[in-house]
Structures are given as C-alpha cells and as structure tokens.
Amino acid sequence: MASLIASILLLSLQTAALPSGLTEPPVATADDTRPMRIHVGDTGIKCVRLPCPWRGVFVPDEQGHASSEAMLYVDMDGDTPPPPMIGDEALLAAIAKAWEERACLAIDGRLISGEDDRPILRVDRVIGRCGSRPE
C-alpha cells in the first residue's frame, strides 16, 4: 500500500504545479536534466502514529530540513524500499544502506522518467551525510 501511495505521489508531482520550496520541476525534462541537491533517507519528521513520512527523497529547505511540500518519494509505514535508482553501484549501495539504517544522505541527482513514465532516481554523486558541506 505504501509503495502505491509513493508511486501516486511521484506521478502527481509530474503533472501538478510546483510545490512550495521547489524552484524547478522535480522530474527532469528532455530540456533540463541537470542534477539538483536532494536528500535521501531519514526526513527528521517524527510522528505519534502511522502514516508518517519517516523516510523519503526530498529537496531540503535552506536549513536542510524536509517539508511535506518538497517530498519527491515517501515511506509512510517504515517498510517501503527506496525508489528505483540508477547510477554507480557503489553509490546506490551507500544509499540503500543509509535507507535501511534510517540515516540520511545528501546527493546530487535527479528524478528522471522511467518505464511507463514512472520516475527513477538518477544518482550522480553522494555528497555525504545530510547537513555536511560538499567537498
């Protein structure tokens, strides 16, 4: 069920107006495939009961925090796997490990259209733990 909700959220972001906090479309277009800074993993959002966006893929605000308006993919029940990803195997393994450990990684990447227009997370570079400064 959570995977279905995450897929619907991703698909709705492709056609909806930009959520506040986003300055460009979350899914790359043929004209713009530049990477953007994205955080993957723990959102820092804590809830008393489910559903709760514990983990996700989001565009951080100026302070590096998640907001519901900038979520690109969401794990609402704690059991949803990370989104489909492409990139260097070592980078994808680091992201999968951070996801499982409920940690957060800052990356440069972009959602790109995949099969049947389902977005895939393209990982260009892992910056480090969320909140760390790029090298």
Sequence and secondary structure as in RCSB ss.txt:
>XXXX:A:sequence
MASLIASILLLSLQTAALPSGLTEPPVATADDTRPMRIHVGDTGIKCVRLPCPWRGVFVPDEQGHASSEAMLYVD
MDGDTPPPPMIGDEALLAAIAKAWEERACLAIDGRLISGEDDRPILRVDRVIGRCGSRPE
>XXXX:A:secstr
 HHHHHHHHHHHHHHS   TT SS SB BTTB   EEEEEEE     SSSS   EEEE   TTS   GGGEEEEE
SSS      EES HHHHHHHHHHHHTT EEEEEEEEEE GGG EEEEEEEEEEETT    
